[in-house]
Amino acid sequence: MVSVSSSLLYCLSLFSLLPFISSSITIPLQHPQPNQIPFQDQYQKLNHLVNTSLARARHIKNPQTAPTTTTTTPLFSHSYGGYSISLSFGTPPQTLSFIMDTGSDIVWFPCTSHYLCKQCSFSSSSSSSRIQPFIPKQSASSKLLGCKNPKCSWIHHTNIHCDQDCSVNSCLNQTCPPYVIFYGSGTTGGIALSETLHLHSLSKPNFLVGCSVFSSRQPAGIAGFGRGLSSLPSQLGLSKFSYCLLSRRFDDDTKKSSSLVLDLEQLDSDKKTSALVYTPFVKNPKVEDKSGFSVYYYLGLRRITVGGRHVKVPYKYLSPGEDGNGGVIIDSGTTFTFMAREAFKPLSDEFITQVKDYKRVKEIEDAIGLKPCFNVSGAKTMSFPQLRLHFKGGADVALPVENYFAFVGDGGEVACLSVITDGVAGPERVGGPGMILGNFQMQNFYVEYDLMNERLGFKQEKCK
């Protein structure tokens, strides 16, 4: 169990003063408001996304530890690199924004008017108006989670030992201990609540949710869609969920959204969604020993081709080994796809070999952290070799150029491969997944997580 810092204890002491102690759905995905990201230029913004993707990859590789059958909700894209949905908690309901994250399992929200957010994407002077917190004392259904409640262990990912006796003076000590959650780009901490989740016509009482009193580098609450017991799909008992990610050119435009669909129907059927190609989820042999890895969706990537040529990626990075390391996961919370250095180099070299019509722009590579970059200024038509991912089960995914090249500059005159590796900014992190498929590569793809049949489906389409 992670030790609680003095700052967390201070925040929790403030929080303790608050007087609150006593089948399918579709949801929109969206980005933050434009004035939340104070980037001075496009290069700075791309460099920020590279660094946050790397930080996310390092965390993933070494984690610190109904009335209807479906429901649909809007899904919005954001310039900080993620996608968000709106969820309602409490009685009466309070609606908040959450980052949709398939690489974690905890659902949490800011929940105090004294919420502290360090190094968030807005000025501290206006933070109270920028972050909308959940207020437990305004909800009749808010309850502190007890230490002996099995869900207390869900949020801590370990068994919690409680006192055997609870006298009048020690009952407060029987609440679930404070949590600290580590993400690649920041942390959050608070206490566990039992609340009612509202999704359109569906209400789910006794839903485990984190009540955070402080965060660092987290622009909103997070809705974990990973494999853990505390994730939103697990707590709702979903048979599948799916989404289509808007193109990133719509960053922070709240008028543009796609949809997240939650399927509540519990039919043990092998029925496939029309036009989707499927690949089975892969089991990591060591998830029991590495609980942080157990929340990930592992995929069986057989090979990668560039312009029809096979990229010689070492097999240990494509499939998890007996030690639990390696393999490929899909993560909606990562922006740019991450590859271990030994896997990234042959991919990068193949593009450098095949792209002969455009010159390298190394000064841009140094500025933003993406490479290789090519000067395409003046080109009437652009031609790049096709990047194709070949998954087990016959699911071949050919990515459009805009999904693996980022066009930068005022006129998009520089094209950079939007795949990253460790060691560019800081030392290489060994262990963990060998490849993390990020959301930039999944733009304008319909992606289905068929939890009942343990498989992932893909279909390219225009998200709207």
N, C-alpha and C positions, 0 to 999 in steps of 0.2 A: 504494500500500500504506500502511496506517495505521501511523504511528510508534508504538513501544511505550513506554508511560510508565514512569517509574522504579518506580512501585508494582508494575507488571506484572513488570519485570525482577527485583524483589526476590522476588515470589511465585514466579517461575520458578526463581530460585536455590534457594529452599526445595524446590521440586518436584524439582529435579535431584538432590537427595540421596536420592530414593526409589529403591530398588534393583530397578527393573523393566526397566532398559535391558539387556540381554543378548540351480385354484389359487387360495385366498381365506382370510383370517384375521380373527377378530373380537376386539376389545380393548375393555374397559370404559373409559368417560370419567368422571372424578370431580373434587371440590373439595378444598381443604386442610382440616386439622383446625380446628375452631372457634376454639381458643385461639391460632391463628396470626395472627389479624387483630384487633388491639387497638383497634377502633373503639368510641368511647364511645356513639354514638347512630346512628340510621339515616341522618340527614342527613349526618353525617360520612362514613359509608360510601358513600353515593351521590355525594357530592362527590369522594371518592377515585376512584370508578369513572369519573366524568366526566373528571377530570384525567388518569387513566391512559389513557383512550380518546383524549383529545386528544393526549397525548404520543405514543401509538402512531400516530395519524393523521399527526402532523408527521414522524415517522420514515419512514412509508410514502411520504409525499409527497416526502420529500427524504432517501432512504437514504444513509447513510455506508458508504459501502461496506464345484419342491417336491413333497413326497409328497401334498399336497392342493391343490385349486384355490383355496380360500378359507380365511381364518382370521378368527376373531372374538375381540375382546378388550373388556373392560368400559371404559366411558367415564364419568368422574366430573366433576361440576361443582364449582366452587370460588367462595368468596365474594370472592376477589380478581378475579373476572371471567373466568377462563379455564376450560378443560376439560382433564383429564389422562388419560393412559394409563400402563400399566406395561409396561416393556420389560426384557428380560434380555440382558446382555452378559457375555462372558468364559467361561473354562474353569477351574473350574466356573462356571455362570452366577451373576451377581449381578443381582438385580431392583431396579429404581429407578423412580421416578415422573417422567414427562415431560409438559410442557404440549404439547398438540397445536396446532400453529401452521401454518395454510395460507398465512401471509404471510411466511414465511422458509424457508430451505432447509437450514440446518445442523442436524445432530443433535449435541447435546453433553450431558455430565453433569458434576457435581462429581466430582473424582477425586483427592482427597488428604485425609488426616485433618486437615491444616492449612488446609483450605478457608476462604477469607475471603469473607464475604458482607456487604457494606455496605448499610445501610438496608433490610434484608430484613424480612419481617413476623414477626419474633420477636426476643427479646432476645439480645444477643451472648453472655451468660453461659451460655445453654443451646443455642447454635447447633449444637454438635457433636451433640446428641441430636435436634435438629430436622431437620438435613440428613443424609441418608444418602448418603455418597459411594461412588463406585466405587473400588476399591483395585487398581491395575494389578499390583502385585507378587503378588497372590493369584490372578492369572489366567495360565495357561500360554500363552494365545493373544494377549496384549498385545504389540504391537510399535510402536515409534516410527515414524512415517511419514517416509520419506526425502525429501530436498529434490527429487530428480529424479523421484519418483513423480508421475505426472500428477494424482493426487488432491490433491496439495499445492496446486495451482492452483485446485482446486474450492473449498477452504475459504477461500482468499484472494480469489477472484473476479478474479484477474489472473495473468499468467504470472510464475513465480518463477525468478529467475536464480541458479544454483548455481555454486560453484567447479568448475573443470574437473578439478582433481586432488584426491585425498583421501589424504593421508598418514596415518600412525598418529596423529599429534598433532592432525590437523585433521578427523578423521572425524566428530566430534561436531557440527562446523559444517555437516555435510551433512544434518542432519535438517531437516524442514520448519520454517520459521521460526514463531515464536509468532504466534498470531492474536488479534485483538480484534474482537468482534462488537458492533455497536450496535443496540439496540432502542429503541422509543419511550420506555420507562420506565426503561431501565438498560443496562448493558453486561456483557460477560463476556470473559474472556481465558484463554488456556492454550496447549496444544500439541496437534497432531493425532496420533491413534492409528489403527492398523489393528487391528480387533477382530472377534470373532465375535458376531453378533446371533442370538438365539434367539427364535422366535415359535412357541410350541407345538411342532408336529412339524417346523417349518422351521428350518434353521440356515443363516446367511449368513456365511461367513468373509470376511476382508479388507474388512470394512465400515468406511468412513471415519467416525470419530466424534471430536468435540472433547472434549479432556480439560481441563476448566476448573479453574484454581487460585484464581480469584477472580471475584466477580460483584458487581453493585450492583442492588438492587431486582428480583432474579430469585428467585422463591420455589422454583423447582425447575429441573431440566434442561429443555431444550426439544427436541422432535422436530419438525424442519422438514418440512412436507408440501407446500411450494411447488414451483415448476417447475424449480429448479436441479438440476445434476448430483449434488450432494451430498445432496439430500433423500431421505427414507425411501422415498417412492414410486419415485423414479428409481433408487436403488441396488437396490431389490428388483425393479424392472422390472414394476411393477403395471400392469394394464390399466385398473383403476378402484379407487376406494375410496369408502366412504360412511359416514355417521354420522347419528345422531338425537340432538339436544341436549336434555337434561333441562330441565324448567322450573327457573328460578332459585330458586324457593321451596324447593328441596331442597339449597341451598348447604351444603357441608361434611358432608352426610350420606352416609357411606361405605356405608350399607346400600342406597342408591338409586343405580342406574347404568343407563346405556343402553349401546349398543354401537357400536364402530368396526369396520367390515368391510373387509378388504383382499383384493382379488381378484387372484390370481396367474395366472389363465387368460389365455393370449395368443391368443385367437381374434379375428380381424379381422371382427367381426360388428356389424351395425347394430341388433341386438336391443335393445329398450327394456325397462326394468323396469316392471312393471305399475303403472298409475295415476300414473306420474310424468309431469310436463310438463317439456320440455327446452328449453334455450336454448344456442346455440353459444358457445364461448369466442371472445373477440375478440382479434385480434392488435394489439399496440401497435407502430406503425410505427418506433419509435425504441428498442426494447429493446436492440438491439446497442450503441447509444451510451450507454445508461443501464443498466448491468448490474444495479443495484439494483432496477429495475422489472421485470426479466426473470423474477423468481420469482413474480410476481403472477398470479392468475387473473382476467382481465378479462372482464366480461359486457356484453352489448348491452342496456342499459336504454333502451327507447323513450320511455316517459313515466311519470309518477306521477299518480295521481288521489286526491283526498280527497273522500269523500262523492259520488263520481261526477264531480266537477269536475276538469278538467285543471289541474295545477300548472305554471305557465310557468317551467320550469327551463331556463336557457340551454343550448343544445345542446352547447357546448364542454365542459360538465361531464359530459355523458352519454356522450360518445364521445372516445377519445384522439385528439388532433390530430396534425398532421405533426411537431410539436415533441416529441411523446411525453407531453405533459401532458393532464390531463382523463381522462375515462372512469370506469368503475365497476368496483371489484374486490370480491371476497368474501374475508373474513379472519376465521378462527376465533379469532385472537388479539386482536381488537378487541372490546370489550364493546358499547358503544353505537355505532350507525351514525353515521358522520361525513359531513357535507356541507359543501362550500365555502360561504362566506357568501352569495354571490349565488344559490346553489341553495337554501340553508336558509331564507332570508328569505321567498320566496314560499310555501314549504311551511308555515312557522310562521304567516304571515299568513292562510293559508287556514283553518287550524284555529281561529285567533282569530276569524275572520269567521263560521265555521259553528257554533262552540260558543257558544250563547247562554244556556244554562240554568245555567251555573256561572260564578262570579266568578274573576277572575285572583288569584293569591296571589304577588305579586312578591317578598315577603320570603323565601319559600321558594326562588324562582328564584335570588335573590342568594346564598342559603346553599349550594345544591347545584350550581348551574351548568346545570341543565336548564330549558328554557322552551319554550312557555308552561306554567304550572302552574295548575290549576283546583281550587277547593274543591268537593268532591263530598259533603261531610258531610251526613248526613240524607237523602240520595237513596235511595229504595227500589230503584230500578233506574237504571242509568247508561247513557247513550246518547252515543256518540261517532261522528263520521263515519268511515267505513271508509277505511283506507289500503291502496291497491292498487298493486303494482309491475307494470308491463307490459314484459316482456322480448321481445327478438327471437325469432322462431320460434313465437310464439303462447303463450309461457309467462307467464300472468298469475298473480300470487301475491297473494292477499288475506290480509293479516295479521290475526290476532286482536287485539283491543284490548290484551290483556296483553303483546303483543309490541311495541307502540309507545307504550304509556303505562305508566309506573312509578307504582305506588300507594304513597305514603309516609305516615309518621305511624303512631301506634300502632294506629289503626283503619283505615288506608288512606284517610284523609279527603281527601288531596290527590293529584290525578292530574297527572303531568308528562310531557310528550312526551319520549320517550327517544331523541331524535336530537340530536346536538351539532354545533357549528360552531366554527371557530377564531375568535380575536379576543375570546372571552369571558374566557379566562384566558391573557393574553399576546397578542402581536401575531399577525396572520394570516400563515400560511405559504402562499406562492404556489407554484404548480407541483405536479406529482405528480397522483395520482388525484383526481378531483373529488368522488367519493363512495366510501366504504368501508362495505360491508354487514357489520355486526357480528353477533356471536353472539346478542345479546339478541333481535334481530329474527328469528332462526332457531330459537328455542325451539320444541320439539314439531313440528319439520319433519324429515322424512327428506331428506337432501341427498346426492346422488350425483355424484362427480367422475368422469365417463367419459373417461379419458385417451386411450383408444384412438380414440374417435370425437370428441374435442375438444368436449365439451358438459357442461353442468351440469343435473342433474335435481332437481325439487322435488316433495314430496308432504307435505301436512299430516297428521300422525298423532300419537297420544299415545305419547311415547317411554317405554320401560320396558325 
